[in-house]
Amino acid sequence: MNGTTRSLAVGALLTLGALSACGGSKTDAGRSSQAAAESPSGAAVASAEITPEAHQQAQQIFSTRCAVCHGAEGRGDGPGGAGLDPRPRNYHDTAWQDSVTDKEIEQAIVYGGAAVGRSPAMVANPDLGSKPAIVAALREIVRNFGKEK
């Protein structure tokens, strides 16, 4: 594998890291953007308010990492997800939106799909563990896809 191919392969693996196939129980009704996510070991990811800067960074992260598999519109149709089994999560699926908690979405973003009992193809984004406002903004992006018709 030459350097360019290796870089592309590593980049593709890293982009799998945000928001793939997570899911679980009931939605956290009324959960604020300050809610914390707990790691699989029980340690909490620090909570923070979603600032305009965090929202902007989350949009950029979604575009560069998440959209590769989930697609720009969050429908699970990105080119990087074509060969994955299971396919990347379609965030417009209202049944899924109703079945997953905000905490699970945040955990999947930071710790990967396996951390919430979902697809290990959803890799972790450990660099976001120290950026709770960005994680909360990414969760908000995922939730907003579920509100669109």
DSSP file (Angstrom, degrees, kcal/mol; ACC not computed):
  #  RESIDUE AA STRUCTURE BP1 BP2  ACC     N-H-->O    O-->H-N    N-H-->O    O-->H-N    TCO  KAPPA ALPHA  PHI   PSI    X-CA   Y-CA   Z-CA
    1    1 A M              0   0    0      0, 0.0     2,-0.0     0, 0.0     0, 0.0   0.000 360.0 360.0 360.0 124.0    0.0    0.0    0.0
    2    2 A N     >  -     0   0    0      1,-0.1     4,-2.7     4,-0.0     5,-0.2  -0.245 360.0 -98.1 -77.6 172.9    1.5    3.3   -1.0
    3    3 A G  H  > S+     0   0    0      1,-0.2     4,-2.4     2,-0.2     5,-0.2   0.862 122.0  48.9 -60.9 -39.7    1.5    6.4    1.2
    4    4 A T  H  > S+     0   0    0      2,-0.2     4,-2.5     1,-0.2    -1,-0.2   0.936 113.4  46.0 -67.8 -45.3   -1.5    8.0   -0.6
    5    5 A T  H  > S+     0   0    0      1,-0.2     4,-2.6     2,-0.2    -2,-0.2   0.915 113.0  50.3 -62.6 -43.1   -3.6    4.8   -0.4
    6    6 A R  H  X S+     0   0    0     -4,-2.7     4,-2.7     2,-0.2     5,-0.2   0.919 110.6  49.7 -61.8 -43.5   -2.6    4.3    3.2
    7    7 A S  H  X S+     0   0    0     -4,-2.4     4,-2.6     1,-0.2    -2,-0.2   0.907 111.8  48.3 -61.8 -41.9   -3.6    7.9    4.1
    8    8 A L  H  X S+     0   0    0     -4,-2.5     4,-2.4     2,-0.2    -1,-0.2   0.904 112.0  49.3 -65.1 -40.5   -6.9    7.5    2.3
    9    9 A A  H  X S+     0   0    0     -4,-2.6     4,-2.1     2,-0.2    -2,-0.2   0.925 113.2  45.8 -65.2 -44.4   -7.6    4.2    4.1
   10   10 A V  H  X S+     0   0    0     -4,-2.7     4,-2.3     1,-0.2    -2,-0.2   0.915 113.0  51.1 -64.1 -42.2   -6.7    5.7    7.5
   11   11 A G  H  X S+     0   0    0     -4,-2.6     4,-2.1    -5,-0.2    -2,-0.2   0.893 108.8  51.2 -61.3 -41.0   -8.9    8.8    6.7
   12   12 A A  H  X S+     0   0    0     -4,-2.4     4,-0.9     1,-0.2    -1,-0.2   0.904 110.1  49.4 -64.6 -40.8  -11.8    6.6    5.8
   13   13 A L  H >< S+     0   0    0     -4,-2.1     3,-0.6     1,-0.2   110,-0.2   0.910 111.0  49.8 -64.4 -40.9  -11.6    4.6    9.0
   14   14 A L  H >< S+     0   0    0     -4,-2.3     3,-1.5     1,-0.2    -1,-0.2   0.863 105.2  57.2 -66.0 -34.8  -11.4    7.9   11.0
   15   15 A T  H >< S+     0   0    0     -4,-2.1     3,-0.8     1,-0.3    54,-0.3   0.711  92.4  69.0 -72.3 -17.6  -14.5    9.3    9.3
   16   16 A L  T << S+     0   0    0     -4,-0.9     4,-0.3    -3,-0.6   107,-0.3   0.637  80.8  90.3 -67.6 -11.1  -16.5    6.3   10.3
   17   17 A G  T <   +     0   0    0     -3,-1.5     2,-0.6    -4,-0.2    -1,-0.2   0.532  66.2  75.7 -71.0 -11.5  -16.2    7.7   13.8
   18   18 A A  S <  S-     0   0    0     -3,-0.8    52,-0.2    47,-0.2    51,-0.1  -0.894 106.8 -33.4-115.5 119.5  -19.2    9.9   14.2
   19   19 A L  S    S+     0   0    0     -2,-0.6     3,-0.3    86,-0.2    -1,-0.1   0.631  78.5 145.0  71.5  25.0  -22.8    8.9   14.8
   20   20 A S        -     0   0    0     -4,-0.3     2,-1.1     1,-0.2    69,-0.1   0.876  67.0 -11.2 -69.3-105.1  -23.1    5.6   12.9
   21   21 A A  S    S+     0   0    0     98,-0.2    98,-0.9    67,-0.1     2,-0.2  -0.561  82.2 142.6-106.1  71.5  -25.3    2.8   14.2
   22   22 A C        +     0   0    0     -2,-1.1     2,-0.3    -3,-0.3    83,-0.1  -0.671  12.9 136.3-102.9 163.6  -26.3    3.7   17.7
   23   23 A G        +     0   0    0     93,-0.3     2,-0.3    -2,-0.2    77,-0.2  -0.971   5.3 139.0 177.2 178.1  -29.6    3.1   19.4
   24   24 A G        -     0   0    0     -2,-0.3    76,-0.1     1,-0.3     3,-0.1  -0.830  50.7 -15.4 168.3-126.1  -31.3    2.0   22.5
   25   25 A S  S    S-     0   0    0     -2,-0.3    -1,-0.3     1,-0.2     2,-0.1   0.331  88.2 -22.6 -95.9-139.8  -34.1    2.8   24.8
   26   26 A K        -     0   0    0      1,-0.1    -1,-0.2    74,-0.1    73,-0.2  -0.321  65.5-101.4 -79.5 153.4  -36.4    5.8   25.2
   27   27 A T        -     0   0    0     71,-0.9     2,-1.2    74,-0.2    74,-0.2  -0.392  35.5-112.8 -65.8 144.0  -35.6    9.4   24.2
   28   28 A D    >   -     0   0    0     72,-0.2     3,-1.6    -2,-0.1     2,-0.2  -0.709  36.0-141.7 -80.2  98.9  -34.6   11.8   27.0
   29   29 A A  T 3  S-     0   0    0     -2,-1.2    72,-0.0     1,-0.3    -3,-0.0  -0.433  78.2  -1.2 -65.9 129.5  -37.6   14.1   27.1
   30   30 A G  T 3  S+     0   0    0      1,-0.2    -1,-0.3    -2,-0.2     2,-0.2   0.618  85.7 165.7  70.3  13.6  -36.6   17.7   27.7
   31   31 A R    <   -     0   0    0     -3,-1.6    -1,-0.2     1,-0.1     2,-0.1  -0.440  29.5-134.1 -65.9 132.3  -32.9   16.9   28.0
   32   32 A S    >   -     0   0    0     -2,-0.2     3,-1.6     1,-0.1    -1,-0.1  -0.329  20.4-108.4 -85.5 167.7  -30.9   20.1   27.7
   33   33 A S  T 3  S+     0   0    0      1,-0.3    15,-0.5    -2,-0.1   103,-0.1   0.559 116.6  66.7 -70.4  -6.7  -27.7   20.8   25.7
   34   34 A Q  T 3  S+     0   0    0     13,-0.1    -1,-0.3    15,-0.1    15,-0.1   0.403  72.9 125.1 -92.3   2.5  -25.9   20.7   29.0
   35   35 A A    <   -     0   0    0     -3,-1.6     2,-0.3    12,-0.1    13,-0.3  -0.318  55.5-133.4 -65.7 143.5  -26.5   17.0   29.6
   36   36 A A        -     0   0    0     11,-0.1     2,-0.4   100,-0.0    10,-0.1  -0.693   6.6-140.9 -97.7 150.7  -23.5   14.9   30.2
   37   37 A A        -     0   0    0      8,-0.5     8,-4.3    -2,-0.3     2,-0.4  -0.899  17.0-136.7-105.7 139.7  -22.7   11.6   28.6
   38   38 A E  B     -A   44   0A   0     -2,-0.4     6,-0.3     6,-0.3     5,-0.1  -0.760  16.1-124.6 -96.0 143.4  -21.1    8.9   30.7
   39   39 A S    >   -     0   0    0      4,-4.1     3,-2.4    -2,-0.4    68,-0.1  -0.311  35.0 -98.8 -74.1 166.4  -18.3    6.7   29.4
   40   40 A P  T 3  S+     0   0    0      0, 0.0    -1,-0.1     0, 0.0    -2,-0.0   0.803 128.0  55.3 -56.8 -27.1  -18.6    3.0   29.4
   41   41 A S  T 3  S-     0   0    0      2,-0.1     3,-0.1     1,-0.0    -2,-0.0   0.508 124.0-105.9 -83.9  -3.1  -16.6    3.0   32.6
   42   42 A G  S <  S+     0   0    0     -3,-2.4     2,-0.2     1,-0.3    -1,-0.0   0.280  76.1 135.8  99.0 -10.4  -19.1    5.4   34.2
   43   43 A A        -     0   0    0     -5,-0.1    -4,-4.1     1,-0.1    -1,-0.3  -0.540  54.3-123.1 -72.9 135.8  -16.9    8.5   34.0
   44   44 A A  B     -A   38   0A   0     -6,-0.3     2,-0.5    -2,-0.2    -6,-0.3  -0.538   7.7-128.9 -82.5 142.5  -18.9   11.5   32.8
   45   45 A V        -     0   0    0     -8,-4.3    -8,-0.5    -2,-0.2    85,-0.1  -0.797  45.6-102.2 -81.0 128.6  -18.1   13.5   29.8
   46   46 A A        -     0   0    0     -2,-0.5     2,-0.2    83,-0.3    -9,-0.1  -0.218  37.6-126.9 -56.4 139.9  -18.1   17.1   31.1
   47   47 A S        +     0   0    0    -11,-0.1     2,-0.3    85,-0.1    86,-0.2  -0.535  32.6 171.9 -88.9 157.0  -21.3   19.0   30.1
   48   48 A A        -     0   0    0    -15,-0.5     2,-0.2   -13,-0.3   -13,-0.1  -0.989  36.1 -98.2-159.6 155.5  -21.3   22.3   28.4
   49   49 A E        -     0   0    0     -2,-0.3     2,-0.9   -15,-0.1     5,-0.1  -0.501  43.4-111.7 -72.1 143.7  -23.6   24.8   26.8
   50   50 A I        -     0   0    0     -2,-0.2    -1,-0.1    86,-0.1    84,-0.1  -0.715  40.9-166.8 -80.8 109.3  -23.7   24.7   23.0
   51   51 A T     >  -     0   0    0     -2,-0.9     4,-2.5     1,-0.1     5,-0.2  -0.486  35.6-107.1 -88.7 163.7  -22.1   27.9   21.9
   52   52 A P  H  > S+     0   0    0      0, 0.0     4,-2.2     0, 0.0     5,-0.1   0.872 123.4  52.7 -57.2 -35.5  -22.3   29.3   18.3
   53   53 A E  H  > S+     0   0    0      2,-0.2     4,-2.5     1,-0.2     5,-0.2   0.909 108.8  48.4 -66.8 -41.9  -18.6   28.3   18.0
   54   54 A A  H  > S+     0   0    0      2,-0.2     4,-2.6     1,-0.2    -1,-0.2   0.903 111.0  51.1 -64.7 -40.6  -19.3   24.7   19.1
   55   55 A H  H  X S+     0   0    0     -4,-2.5     4,-2.3     2,-0.2    -2,-0.2   0.917 110.9  48.4 -62.4 -43.1  -22.3   24.5   16.7
   56   56 A Q  H  X S+     0   0    0     -4,-2.2     4,-1.9     2,-0.2    -2,-0.2   0.917 112.8  47.6 -63.9 -43.6  -20.0   25.7   13.8
   57   57 A Q  H  X S+     0   0    0     -4,-2.5     4,-2.7     1,-0.2    -2,-0.2   0.892 110.4  52.6 -64.7 -38.8  -17.3   23.2   14.7
   58   58 A A  H  X S+     0   0    0     -4,-2.6     4,-3.0     2,-0.2    -2,-0.2   0.904 107.1  52.1 -63.9 -40.8  -19.9   20.4   14.9
   59   59 A Q  H  X S+     0   0    0     -4,-2.3     4,-2.3     2,-0.2    -1,-0.2   0.919 111.5  47.5 -59.4 -43.6  -21.2   21.3   11.5
   60   60 A Q  H  X S+     0   0    0     -4,-1.9     4,-2.3     2,-0.2     5,-0.2   0.917 112.6  48.6 -64.5 -44.0  -17.7   21.1   10.1
   61   61 A I  H  X>S+     0   0    0     -4,-2.7     4,-3.2     2,-0.2     5,-1.1   0.920 110.7  50.6 -63.3 -43.8  -17.0   17.8   11.9
   62   62 A F  I  <>S+     0   0    0     -4,-3.0     5,-3.1     1,-0.2     6,-0.3   0.935 112.0  48.3 -59.4 -44.2  -20.3   16.3   10.6
   63   63 A S  I  <5S+     0   0    0     -4,-2.3    -1,-0.2    -5,-0.2    -2,-0.2   0.874 121.7  33.5 -63.6 -38.5  -19.4   17.4    7.0
   64   64 A T  I  <5S+     0   0    0     -4,-2.3    -2,-0.2    -5,-0.1    -1,-0.2   0.807 134.6  18.1 -92.2 -30.7  -15.9   15.9    7.2
   65   65 A R  I  <5S+     0   0    0     -4,-3.2     4,-0.4    -5,-0.2     3,-0.3   0.850 127.8  36.3-104.6 -52.7  -16.3   12.9    9.4
   66   66 A C  I >><S+     0   0    0     -5,-1.1     4,-3.2     1,-0.2     3,-1.3   0.887 107.3  60.1 -77.2 -42.3  -19.9   11.8    9.6
   67   67 A A  H 3><S+     0   0    0     -5,-3.1     4,-1.5     1,-0.3    -1,-0.2   0.738  89.1  74.9 -63.4 -22.0  -21.2   12.6    6.1
   68   68 A V  H 34 S+     0   0    0     -3,-0.3    12,-2.8    -6,-0.3    13,-0.7   0.900 119.7  12.1 -56.8 -39.9  -18.7   10.2    4.6
   69   69 A C  H <4 S+     0   0    0     -3,-1.3     9,-2.0    -4,-0.4    -2,-0.2   0.797 136.2  42.8-102.9 -41.7  -20.9    7.3    5.9
   70   70 A H  H  < S-     0   0    0     -4,-3.2     6,-2.7     7,-0.2     7,-0.9   0.612 106.1-123.3 -85.2 -11.7  -24.2    9.0    6.9
   71   71 A G    ><  -     0   0    0     -4,-1.5     3,-1.8    -5,-0.4     5,-0.2   0.150  29.6 -79.4  82.9 154.8  -24.4   11.3    3.9
   72   72 A A  T 3  S+     0   0    0      1,-0.3    -1,-0.2    -5,-0.2    -5,-0.1   0.780 133.9  44.3 -61.0 -28.3  -24.7   15.1    3.9
   73   73 A E  T 3  S-     0   0    0     -6,-0.1    -1,-0.3    -3,-0.1    -2,-0.1   0.286 115.4-113.0-100.9   8.8  -28.4   14.8    4.7
   74   74 A G  S <  S+     0   0    0     -3,-1.8    17,-2.8     1,-0.1    18,-0.5   0.771  76.9 129.4  70.9  26.5  -28.0   12.1    7.4
   75   75 A R  S    S-     0   0    0     -5,-0.5    -4,-0.2    15,-0.2    15,-0.2   0.358  79.1-110.0 -97.0   5.6  -29.8    9.4    5.4
   76   76 A G  S    S+     0   0    0     -6,-2.7    -5,-0.2    13,-0.3    -6,-0.2   0.726  87.9 114.9  77.0  21.0  -27.1    6.7    5.8
   77   77 A D        +     0   0    0     -7,-0.9    -7,-0.2    12,-0.1    -6,-0.1   0.035  32.5 136.0-116.1  25.9  -26.2    7.0    2.1
   78   78 A G    >   -     0   0    0     -9,-2.0     3,-1.3   -12,-0.1     4,-0.4  -0.377  64.7-115.6 -71.6 154.4  -22.6    8.3    2.2
   79   79 A P  G >  S+     0   0    0      0, 0.0     3,-0.9     0, 0.0     4,-0.3   0.815 113.2  57.9 -62.0 -31.4  -20.1    6.7   -0.1
   80   80 A G  G 3  S+     0   0    0    -12,-2.8     3,-0.3     1,-0.2   -11,-0.3   0.673 104.3  52.8 -72.9 -15.9  -18.0    5.4    2.8
   81   81 A G  G X  S+     0   0    0     -3,-1.3     3,-1.5   -13,-0.7    -1,-0.2   0.484  78.6  96.8 -96.3  -3.7  -20.9    3.5    4.2
   82   82 A A  T <  S+     0   0    0     -3,-0.9    -1,-0.2    -4,-0.4    -2,-0.1   0.835  91.4  37.7 -57.6 -36.4  -21.8    1.6    1.0
   83   83 A G  T 3  S+     0   0    0     -4,-0.3    -1,-0.3    -3,-0.3     2,-0.2   0.358  92.8 112.2 -98.4   6.2  -19.9   -1.5    1.9
   84   84 A L    <   -     0   0    0     -3,-1.5    -3,-0.0   -15,-0.1    -4,-0.0  -0.555  61.2-132.1 -84.5 144.5  -20.7   -1.5    5.6
   85   85 A D  S    S+     0   0    0     -2,-0.2     2,-0.2     1,-0.2    36,-0.1  -0.922  99.9  33.5-135.4 109.0  -22.9   -4.2    7.3
   86   86 A P  S    S-     0   0    0      0, 0.0    -1,-0.2     0, 0.0     3,-0.1   0.460 107.1-122.9 -76.8 161.5  -24.9   -2.9    9.0
   87   87 A R        -     0   0    0     -2,-0.2     3,-0.1     1,-0.1    -2,-0.1  -0.276  39.2 -82.9 -64.7 156.0  -25.4    0.2    6.9
   88   88 A P        -     0   0    0      0, 0.0    -1,-0.1     0, 0.0   -68,-0.1  -0.255  59.1 -86.5 -60.2 151.8  -24.9    3.5    8.6
   89   89 A R        -     0   0    0    -70,-0.1     2,-0.7    -3,-0.1   -13,-0.3  -0.308  29.7-137.9 -62.2 136.9  -27.8    4.9   10.6
   90   90 A N    >   -     0   0    0    -15,-0.2     3,-1.6   -14,-0.1   -15,-0.2  -0.894  12.2-160.2 -93.7 110.9  -30.5    7.0    8.7
   91   91 A Y  T 3  S+     0   0    0    -17,-2.8   -16,-0.2    -2,-0.7    -1,-0.1   0.541  85.2  68.3 -74.7  -6.0  -31.1    9.8   11.2
   92   92 A H  T 3  S+     0   0    0    -18,-0.5     2,-0.9    54,-0.1    -1,-0.3   0.519  70.6 110.9 -86.0  -6.5  -34.5   10.6    9.5
   93   93 A D    <>  -     0   0    0     -3,-1.6     4,-2.4     1,-0.2     5,-0.2  -0.581  53.6-165.2 -72.0 105.1  -35.8    7.2   10.8
   94   94 A T  H  > S+     0   0    0     -2,-0.9     4,-2.3     1,-0.2    -1,-0.2   0.819  85.2  58.4 -66.4 -30.8  -38.4    8.4   13.4
   95   95 A A  H  > S+     0   0    0      2,-0.2     4,-0.9     1,-0.2    -1,-0.2   0.928 110.0  44.0 -63.7 -43.0  -38.6    4.9   15.0
   96   96 A W  H >> S+     0   0    0      2,-0.2     4,-1.2     1,-0.2     3,-0.9   0.935 110.8  54.4 -64.8 -45.4  -34.8    5.0   15.7
   97   97 A Q  H 3< S+     0   0    0     -4,-2.4     3,-0.4     1,-0.3    -2,-0.2   0.887 110.4  47.4 -55.4 -39.8  -35.1    8.6   16.9
   98   98 A D  H 3< S+     0   0    0     -4,-2.3   -71,-0.9     1,-0.2    -1,-0.3   0.711 111.9  51.3 -73.6 -20.1  -37.7    7.5   19.4
   99   99 A S  H << S+     0   0    0     -4,-0.9     2,-0.4    -3,-0.9    -1,-0.2   0.601  98.5  71.0 -95.3 -11.9  -35.7    4.6   20.6
  100  100 A V     <  -     0   0    0     -4,-1.2   -72,-0.2    -3,-0.4     2,-0.2  -0.846  69.9-136.4-113.3 142.2  -32.4    6.2   21.4
  101  101 A T     >  -     0   0    0     -2,-0.4     4,-1.9   -74,-0.2   -74,-0.2  -0.545  23.9-117.8 -89.1 158.9  -31.5    8.5   24.2
  102  102 A D  H  > S+     0   0    0      1,-0.2     4,-2.6     2,-0.2     5,-0.2   0.901 117.0  56.7 -58.0 -41.2  -29.4   11.7   23.9
  103  103 A K  H  > S+     0   0    0      1,-0.2     4,-2.7     2,-0.2    -1,-0.2   0.902 105.4  49.9 -58.8 -43.0  -26.9   10.0   26.2
  104  104 A E  H  > S+     0   0    0      2,-0.2     4,-2.6     1,-0.2    -1,-0.2   0.897 109.9  50.6 -65.2 -39.6  -26.5    7.0   23.9
  105  105 A I  H  X S+     0   0    0     -4,-1.9     4,-2.1     2,-0.2   -86,-0.2   0.944 112.7  46.5 -61.4 -47.2  -25.9    9.3   20.9
  106  106 A E  H  X S+     0   0    0     -4,-2.6     4,-2.1     1,-0.2     5,-0.2   0.897 112.5  50.0 -63.6 -40.9  -23.3   11.2   22.8
  107  107 A Q  H  X>S+     0   0    0     -4,-2.7     4,-3.7     1,-0.2     5,-0.6   0.920 109.8  50.9 -63.5 -42.9  -21.6    8.0   24.0
  108  108 A A  H  X5S+     0   0    0     -4,-2.6     4,-1.4     3,-0.2    -1,-0.2   0.882 108.8  52.6 -62.6 -38.0  -21.6    6.6   20.4
  109  109 A I  H  <5S+     0   0    0     -4,-2.1    16,-0.6    -5,-0.2    -1,-0.2   0.946 122.8  27.5 -61.9 -48.6  -20.0    9.8   19.1
  110  110 A V  H  <5S+     0   0    0     -4,-2.1    15,-0.9    14,-0.2    -2,-0.2   0.901 135.3  26.6 -83.1 -42.6  -17.1    9.8   21.7
  111  111 A Y  H  <5S-     0   0    0     -4,-3.7    13,-0.3    -5,-0.2    -3,-0.2   0.516 106.7-113.6-105.8  -6.7  -16.7    6.0   22.5
  112  112 A G    ><< -     0   0    0     -4,-1.4     3,-0.8    -5,-0.6     4,-0.4  -0.083  36.4 -69.1  94.4 164.6  -18.0    4.3   19.3
  113  113 A G  G > >S+     0   0    0      9,-2.9     5,-2.8     6,-0.4     3,-1.5   0.854 125.6  60.5 -61.6 -39.5  -20.9    2.1   18.5
  114  114 A A  G > 5S+     0   0    0      8,-0.5     3,-1.5     5,-0.3    -1,-0.2   0.803  94.0  66.4 -61.3 -28.3  -19.7   -0.9   20.5
  115  115 A A  G < 5S+     0   0    0     -3,-0.8    -1,-0.3     1,-0.3    -2,-0.2   0.739 108.9  37.5 -66.0 -22.6  -19.8    1.2   23.7
  116  116 A V  G < 5S-     0   0    0     -3,-1.5    -1,-0.3    -4,-0.4   -93,-0.3   0.087 125.9 -96.4-115.8  21.4  -23.6    1.5   23.4
  117  117 A G  T < 5S+     0   0    0     -3,-1.5    -3,-0.2     1,-0.2     2,-0.2   0.761  90.0 110.1  75.1  25.3  -24.2   -2.1   22.1
  118  118 A R  S   <S-     0   0    0     -5,-2.8    -1,-0.2     1,-0.2   -96,-0.2  -0.438  74.8 -33.4-119.2-166.5  -24.3   -1.2   18.4
  119  119 A S    >   -     0   0    0    -98,-0.9     3,-1.4    -2,-0.2    -6,-0.4  -0.221  39.5-148.3 -58.0 127.6  -22.1   -1.6   15.4
  120  120 A P  T 3  S+     0   0    0      0, 0.0    -1,-0.2     0, 0.0    -6,-0.1   0.610  93.0  79.5 -70.0 -10.0  -18.4   -1.6   16.0
  121  121 A A  T 3  S+     0   0    0      1,-0.1     2,-1.2     2,-0.1    -2,-0.1   0.751  74.7  83.1 -66.6 -21.7  -18.1   -0.1   12.5
  122  122 A M  S <  S-     0   0    0     -3,-1.4    -9,-2.9  -101,-0.1    -8,-0.5  -0.727  81.8-155.8 -81.9  98.9  -19.0    3.1   14.2
  123  123 A V        -     0   0    0     -2,-1.2   -11,-0.3  -107,-0.3  -103,-0.2  -0.337  15.6 -98.9 -79.7 159.8  -15.5    4.0   15.5
  124  124 A A        -     0   0    0    -13,-0.3   -13,-0.2   -12,-0.1   -14,-0.2  -0.313  15.3-151.0 -73.9 156.8  -14.8    6.2   18.5
  125  125 A N    >   +     0   0    0    -15,-0.9     3,-2.4   -16,-0.6     4,-0.3  -0.648  23.8 169.1-122.9  70.1  -13.9    9.9   18.3
  126  126 A P  G >  S+     0   0    0      0, 0.0     3,-1.4     0, 0.0     4,-0.4   0.759  70.1  69.7 -60.6 -24.0  -11.8   10.2   21.5
  127  127 A D  G 3  S+     0   0    0      1,-0.3     3,-0.4     2,-0.1   -17,-0.1   0.729  95.9  55.5 -64.3 -19.8  -10.6   13.6   20.5
  128  128 A L  G X  S+     0   0    0     -3,-2.4     3,-2.2     1,-0.2     7,-0.3   0.550  81.1  88.9 -89.4  -8.2  -14.1   14.9   21.2
  129  129 A G  T <  S+     0   0    0     -3,-1.4   -83,-0.3    -4,-0.3    -1,-0.2   0.797  91.7  45.4 -59.5 -29.1  -14.2   13.5   24.8
  130  130 A S  T 3  S+     0   0    0     -3,-0.4    -1,-0.3    -4,-0.4    -2,-0.1   0.223 104.3  68.9 -97.4  14.1  -12.7   16.8   26.0
  131  131 A K    X>  +     0   0    0     -3,-2.2     4,-2.0     1,-0.1     3,-0.7  -0.533  53.9 162.2-130.0  65.2  -15.1   18.9   23.9
  132  132 A P  H 3> S+     0   0    0      0, 0.0     4,-2.6     0, 0.0   -84,-0.3   0.799  73.5  57.1 -61.3 -31.2  -18.6   18.3   25.4
  133  133 A A  H 3> S+     0   0    0      2,-0.2     4,-1.9     1,-0.2     5,-0.1   0.886 109.0  46.7 -66.9 -36.6  -20.2   21.4   23.7
  134  134 A I  H <> S+     0   0    0     -3,-0.7     4,-2.5     2,-0.2    -1,-0.2   0.901 111.6  50.8 -70.6 -40.9  -19.2   20.0   20.3
  135  135 A V  H  X S+     0   0    0     -4,-2.0     4,-2.4    -7,-0.3    -2,-0.2   0.926 111.4  48.5 -60.8 -44.6  -20.5   16.5   21.2
  136  136 A A  H  X S+     0   0    0     -4,-2.6     4,-2.0     1,-0.2    -1,-0.2   0.887 111.2  50.4 -63.4 -38.5  -23.8   18.1   22.4
  137  137 A A  H  X S+     0   0    0     -4,-1.9     4,-2.0     2,-0.2    -2,-0.2   0.880 109.4  50.6 -68.0 -37.6  -24.0   20.1   19.1
  138  138 A L  H  X S+     0   0    0     -4,-2.5     4,-2.3     2,-0.2    -2,-0.2   0.913 109.6  51.0 -64.0 -42.4  -23.4   16.9   17.1
  139  139 A R  H  X S+     0   0    0     -4,-2.4     4,-2.5     1,-0.2    -2,-0.2   0.896 108.4  52.3 -60.0 -39.9  -26.2   15.2   19.0
  140  140 A E  H  X S+     0   0    0     -4,-2.0     4,-2.5     2,-0.2    -1,-0.2   0.886 106.8  52.7 -63.6 -39.3  -28.4   18.2   18.2
  141  141 A I  H  X S+     0   0    0     -4,-2.0     4,-1.6     2,-0.2    -2,-0.2   0.939 110.1  48.4 -60.1 -47.1  -27.6   17.8   14.5
  142  142 A V  H  X S+     0   0    0     -4,-2.3     4,-1.1     1,-0.2     3,-0.3   0.929 112.6  48.0 -59.6 -46.2  -28.6   14.2   14.6
  143  143 A R  H  X S+     0   0    0     -4,-2.5     4,-0.5     1,-0.2     3,-0.3   0.874 106.9  56.7 -63.5 -37.5  -31.8   15.0   16.4
  144  144 A N  H >X S+     0   0    0     -4,-2.5     3,-1.0     1,-0.2     4,-0.8   0.834  99.2  59.5 -66.8 -31.8  -32.7   17.8   14.0
  145  145 A F  H >< S+     0   0    0     -4,-1.6     3,-0.8    -3,-0.3    -1,-0.2   0.894 101.7  55.8 -60.0 -37.8  -32.5   15.3   11.0
  146  146 A G  H 3< S+     0   0    0     -4,-1.1    -1,-0.2    -3,-0.3    -2,-0.2   0.648 104.2  53.7 -69.7 -15.2  -35.2   13.4   12.8
  147  147 A K  H << S+     0   0    0     -3,-1.0    -1,-0.2    -4,-0.5    -2,-0.2   0.622  89.6  94.3 -92.8 -16.3  -37.5   16.5   12.8
  148  148 A E    <<        0   0    0     -4,-0.8    -3,-0.0    -3,-0.8     0, 0.0  -0.486 360.0 360.0 -78.8 148.0  -37.2   17.1    9.1
  149  149 A K              0   0    0     -2,-0.2    -1,-0.1     0, 0.0    -3,-0.1   0.404 360.0 360.0 -93.5 360.0  -39.8   15.8    6.7
